[in-house]
Amino acid sequence: MASAADSLASGLNLSKFAQATDLRKRLWFTIGALIVFRLLSYVPLPGVDPTALGILGDKTTGGVLDFFNNFSGGSLKRMSLIALGVMPYITASIVVQLATSLSPTLAAIKKEGESGRKRLNQYTRYGTVALTAIQGYFIAVGLESFGATQGIQAVVEPGMMFRAGAVISLIGGTMFLMWLGEQITSRGIGNGVSLIIMAGIVANMPTNIYNLVNGSRTGSMDSFQLIGIIVAVVGIVLLICFMERAQRRILIQYPKRQTARGVQSDRSHLPLKLNTAGVIPPIFASSLLLMPLTITQFAGNKTAGDSWWGDVIITLNQYLQHGSPLYMTLYGAGIIFFAFFYTAVVFNPEETADNLKRYGGFIPGIRPGKNTEVYFDYVLTRITVIGAAYLAFICLVPEYLVSALKIPFYLGGTSLLIVVNVTMDTVTQIQSHLLAHQYGDLIKKAKLKGGRLRP
């Protein structure tokens, strides 16, 4: 049965949208910030030859660079000022989040409330600068040797000056995107960092759709295959929408208390998402599997079988190609492993059980304390099995379609997960603003009617 809030949200009058001035300002600010992000993706790093880099980019595909290039909207392939995007910030956030569950000191800071949250955010920013500096230096060194075997020089004047300029430029670009994401969150609509990632993914979609339609028109792809791909994508999107909203609601009851209506007991629900880990497991699993191919592409002839390490890398590349049985098996196993691992980090059954006991809440039929913790762990393990299987299915089916049908673009399950999740979250926030505006109109009307009744 739908709640009263759900019923009111479903009956929202979209004609009130034009009257919601605050919502319109937030939407325009969000659109303007995303336009700035897209413009920056075309500003190249100082000292880089864009023409040579484009030629080399077409020859080196399939590695982890393609995976993260899809998130940055092509910025990494063009080596723009924001080539690293917000990925260092996301990595630093994950590291700090993992550290808070492992370090008692950071766990105590987290419990300090708003001040603790600000300190952890500051640590995340410091970690973002450090990660961007390290990644930027290795990218600069890799660019200097990039294309050595093809006889193409991607850097105009290699040397320490280029490396220093590249690192400073990449740090500035990443920190600007981080600031832009925070501004979107506070002054716009939705989560700013998530919207920036989604904008990068969506920016590549027109080209991908054109390649797909053009492949059907030139005869490289059958019309039935094109229809099958469209049906599969629509089905995957519907499955994502259903599973991301799926919850296991645990009934929480509080002690009876005396009210004006007599003795009453409060009840609430603790919602546990089936996919608690989000999109983190596919990102981690893909990054680890595609790392050997990326090393080979940047190392050039240094791994051409002239050493034991080079032979190992080349052998791994042969077995870890997209669509190979070993790649699909390891990819699915990695997603399942990281789903359980990250869920254990995000949700702490012991802490949740202690908080319930502190406020007098309990699960009917379960004793507070240790028994409640065991029950939470039992339920979380069972729903994580479903969530991990769902993530593996969503990510493996597109991989199979790409390899089996020879689709002329990369159709990633992770990209679909991000786009659908961010879209759902943004639509929910827009509905919340419209709902608040509708409540405001109702309150104003009630006050006017009340004023007219006065003598």
Secondary structure, 3 states (H helix, E strand, C coil): CCCHHHHHHHCCCHHHHHHCHHHHHHHHHHHHHHHHHHHHCCCECCCECHHHHHHHHHHCCCCHHHHHHHHCCCHHHHCECCCCCCHHHHHHHHHHHHHHHHCHHHHHHHCCCHHHHHHHHHHHHHHHHHHHHHHHHHHHHHHHHCCCCCCCCCECCCCHHHHHHHHHHHHHHHHHHHHHHHHHHHHCCCCHHHHHHHHHHHHCHHHHHHHHHHHHHHCCCCHHHHHHHHHHHHHHHHHHHHHHHCEEEEEEEEEEEEECCEEEEEEEEEEEECCCCCCHHHHHHHHHHHHHHHHHHHHHHHHCCCCHHHHHHHHHHHHCCCCCHHHHHHHHHHHHHHHHHHHHHHCCHHHHHHHHHHCCCECCCCCCCHHHHHHHHHHHHHHHHHHHHHHHHHHHHHHHHHHHHCCCCCCCHHHHHHHHHHHHHHHHHHHHHHHHHHHHHHHHHHHHHHHHCCC
